[in-house]
């Protein structure tokens, strides 16, 4: 079987996705312990989809008819603060979250932190950028990477 990132058509993508998800998420009742892993798998699939045909297969065969993945960003911007032992003239941090929702507005899963990106200008004018992908650990245990 091809690596997912090399798949460029709906039929091959469907076969790959069906090897990861027996049935679409919309047709299963997830336990809370499974939610983060399922979200990590779906994000990984979307991140590695080569084209719209592959993304359509993800929507149809991973998510299903009634569910979509909702991503949100929360941003915090501060000035003149201490962060991790350094004085920051400027501090900007974005936290990204993902959650599976039903089209009727109800939640399918809890909301999970997926990534944190921090941009800092310290008191000497030096810029720092720190990006932490929270779901990498989960993706590795899923066998997708």
Backbone torsions as a table, in degrees:
resi	resn	phi	psi	omega
1	UNK	NA	139.0	179.4
2	UNK	-65.8	156.0	169.1
3	UNK	-66.1	144.2	-175.1
4	UNK	-58.1	-39.7	-177.1
5	UNK	-65.8	-13.7	178.1
6	UNK	-96.4	-6.1	-179.8
7	UNK	-78.4	131.5	-176.3
8	UNK	-127.7	14.1	178.0
9	UNK	-138.3	160.0	-173.7
10	UNK	-62.3	-43.0	-174.5
11	UNK	-66.2	-47.9	178.6
12	UNK	-65.8	-38.0	178.1
13	UNK	-63.3	-41.0	177.8
14	UNK	-60.7	-44.2	178.9
15	UNK	-61.5	-43.9	179.8
16	UNK	-63.8	-47.5	-177.2
17	UNK	-63.3	-38.4	178.5
18	UNK	-67.0	-21.4	174.6
19	UNK	-78.7	-19.6	178.6
20	UNK	-93.5	-44.8	179.7
21	UNK	-116.4	119.0	177.8
22	UNK	-62.9	-42.8	176.1
23	UNK	-135.3	156.5	178.3
24	UNK	-58.9	151.6	-178.9
25	UNK	-58.0	-34.3	-178.8
26	UNK	-62.8	-21.7	-178.0
27	UNK	-98.9	5.3	-178.9
28	UNK	-119.1	155.5	173.5
29	UNK	-103.4	106.4	-175.9
30	UNK	-81.1	139.1	169.6
31	UNK	-81.7	151.6	-177.2
32	UNK	-56.8	-34.1	-179.3
33	UNK	-66.5	-22.7	-178.7
34	UNK	-90.0	-19.3	-169.3
35	UNK	-58.3	-49.2	-177.0
36	UNK	-62.3	-40.5	179.0
37	UNK	-64.6	-42.0	179.3
38	UNK	-63.7	-45.3	178.3
39	UNK	-61.6	-42.3	178.5
40	UNK	-60.4	-42.4	178.7
41	UNK	-62.9	-45.1	-178.1
42	UNK	-65.7	-43.8	177.5
43	UNK	-61.2	-42.8	179.1
44	UNK	-60.5	-43.5	179.1
45	UNK	-61.0	-48.0	178.9
46	UNK	-62.7	-41.8	179.9
47	UNK	-62.3	-28.1	-176.3
48	UNK	-106.2	5.8	178.7
49	UNK	-70.0	131.5	-175.8
50	UNK	-79.5	-29.9	-175.8
51	UNK	-159.2	-177.0	-176.0
52	UNK	-67.9	-29.8	178.2
53	UNK	-65.1	-39.9	178.7
54	UNK	-69.4	-40.7	177.3
55	UNK	-63.8	-36.0	176.6
56	UNK	-62.9	-41.5	177.4
57	UNK	-61.9	-37.5	177.7
58	UNK	-63.7	-46.2	179.2
59	UNK	-59.7	-44.1	-175.5
60	UNK	-76.2	-40.6	-168.7
61	UNK	-109.6	-15.9	174.9
62	UNK	-101.2	-50.3	-179.4
63	UNK	-81.9	-47.4	-178.5
64	UNK	95.6	-171.1	-169.3
65	UNK	-78.6	-21.0	-166.7
66	UNK	-117.3	0.0	-169.1
67	UNK	-128.5	144.9	172.5
68	UNK	-136.1	162.4	178.0
69	UNK	-98.6	124.1	-178.8
70	UNK	-103.5	123.4	176.8
71	UNK	-113.6	142.9	-177.5
72	UNK	-136.3	153.2	176.7
73	UNK	-123.7	134.3	171.5
74	UNK	-117.0	126.9	-174.7
75	UNK	-118.3	138.8	177.7
76	UNK	-127.4	127.5	179.0
77	UNK	-125.6	126.3	-178.7
78	UNK	-136.4	162.7	175.6
79	UNK	-130.3	150.5	174.9
80	UNK	54.0	59.1	178.7
81	UNK	-127.0	166.0	171.1
82	UNK	-99.2	132.4	179.2
83	UNK	-142.0	123.5	179.8
84	UNK	47.3	46.6	174.6
85	UNK	78.9	10.6	178.2
86	UNK	-129.2	149.3	175.7
87	UNK	-85.8	131.1	-176.2
88	UNK	-115.1	123.7	171.4
89	UNK	-70.0	-35.6	-179.0
90	UNK	-140.6	136.2	-178.4
91	UNK	-138.6	126.3	176.6
92	UNK	-135.5	125.3	-180.0
93	UNK	-132.1	130.2	176.0
94	UNK	-112.5	132.4	175.7
95	UNK	-115.3	129.6	-177.8
96	UNK	-109.7	135.9	-177.8
97	UNK	-125.6	154.4	175.7
98	UNK	-135.9	147.0	-179.0
99	UNK	-153.8	141.8	173.7
100	UNK	-88.8	130.0	-179.5
101	UNK	-128.8	156.0	173.9
102	UNK	-91.6	154.2	-179.8
103	UNK	-64.9	-19.1	177.6
104	UNK	-80.1	0.4	176.0
105	UNK	100.3	-9.2	180.0
106	UNK	-83.3	157.5	179.9
107	UNK	-87.7	135.9	174.3
108	UNK	-90.4	-34.4	-179.0
109	UNK	-135.7	171.8	170.3
110	UNK	-71.7	170.7	178.5
111	UNK	-93.8	131.1	-176.8
112	UNK	-119.0	138.3	174.7
113	UNK	-71.2	126.4	-177.9
114	UNK	-109.2	-30.3	-174.6
115	UNK	-159.0	147.8	174.3
116	UNK	-129.8	126.8	178.1
117	UNK	-121.9	125.8	-176.4
118	UNK	-123.9	131.2	176.2
119	UNK	-120.9	127.8	-175.5
120	UNK	-132.7	140.1	166.6
121	UNK	-115.8	114.0	-177.2
122	UNK	-79.4	179.4	-173.6
123	UNK	-69.4	-12.0	175.5
124	UNK	-95.9	3.0	178.8
125	UNK	89.2	1.1	180.0
126	UNK	-77.9	138.1	-179.0
127	UNK	-97.1	140.8	178.6
128	UNK	-131.3	136.5	175.6
129	UNK	-128.3	123.6	-178.7
130	UNK	-123.4	122.9	178.8
131	UNK	-123.3	126.7	-178.3
132	UNK	-125.5	118.6	177.7
133	UNK	-90.8	109.7	-174.6
134	UNK	-69.5	-33.7	-174.1
135	UNK	-85.6	-3.0	179.1
136	UNK	-55.6	-42.7	179.0
137	UNK	-58.8	-44.6	-180.0
138	UNK	-66.9	-41.5	-179.2
139	UNK	-62.7	-38.1	179.2
140	UNK	-64.4	-39.8	-179.6
141	UNK	-73.6	-17.8	178.1
142	UNK	-78.9	-14.9	-178.4
143	UNK	79.5	18.1	-177.7
144	UNK	-92.7	-27.1	-178.2
145	UNK	-83.8	NA	NA
